[in-house]
């Protein structure tokens, strides 16, 4: 991280009350900048904000609620002329078979992972344009291909990818940056707070692997991605590259691999 890059900037983070979003706020808290967190609950960091070099502001926001997003944007627009970086980080995972996922669950997943962030990005675009700012969306390698047992989750993230890729091209003349960031398995509450096919709380335990990253590791890579003007689709580990390339060069092999590796997830 280059501290000078962030000095004096206004940074908006969604989902900063825990996990990766909280780690982003924590890493930037020692820098003289303005941090605006949008989440349903207050981040624990607020309890020690007096020790921060940054100004930390929390606006209670449910990203799936258009009214909440509109209210948050109205407050941001009133108090701040521009937004330098938007971390569209808030999200939900959904674990269930395609034929076992209610359409209401698809809608709820898309409200949080697609419509919510898209609405926020569109509403903040005038302020982002003023400073030729950046949007970075926390996504997943599951958004690179339809993952078995994750059809709602994968499709919501894939839709977000497509929208931001189109926006990147359309707004390139105005100097805006749109980054899609796909971290590997990360130690967060994503699975515990996710949804099952009926839209109920998943309450799954943390994925067990020696390769699980900490939120701080992921947040650090995200900050570096924003600093790099060439960032577009950023992947941290081999599984992401595996999906990215095999879907084009050997799709049948990829499907067989996913079938075997994730068989228990959809049976």
Secondary structure by P-SEA (a helix, b strand, c coil): ccccccccbbbbbccccccaaaaaaaaaccccbbbbbbcccccccccccccccbbbbbbbcccccaaaaaaaaaaaaaccccccccccccccccccccccccaaaaaaaaaaccaaaaaaaaaaaaaaaaabbbbbbbccccccccccccaaaaaaaaaaaaaaaaaaaaacccbbbbbbbbbcccccccccccccccccccccccccccccccaaaaaaaaaaaaaccccccccccaaaaaaaccccccaaaaaaaaaaacccccc
